[in-house]
Amino acid sequence: MASDIEDLEDLIVNKLSRISGVFSIKSNLALKKISYKTVLPIDTTRPSRSDRVNPRRGMVAPRQGAKPLPSPQGQSIA
C-alpha cells in the first residue's frame, strides 16, 4: 500500500514494472471518502432464527406452516 501518489508512482515505475514477467499494471485509488459506516445494515424488524429456539431441546422450532422432515426410517419427525 502506498501512503500517497508519489509513493504509488515509485512503487509502479521503479519496483513493480521492473519485475521480469510483469507486462502490465492496473491500479485504482479513491479520490475521496464517500461514507464511513461501522454498523452492518441488519433488518431488526424481522425475527431471527434464535427467536425460534426451544430451550428444553436446544433445537430450532419449525416455522409456522413448515412441513415435518422425514426421518431416516421414513417416519415423520414432528
Secondary structure by P-SEA (a helix, b strand, c coil): ccccaaaaaaaacccccccccccbbbbbbbcccccccccccccccccccccccccccccccccccbbbbbcccccccc
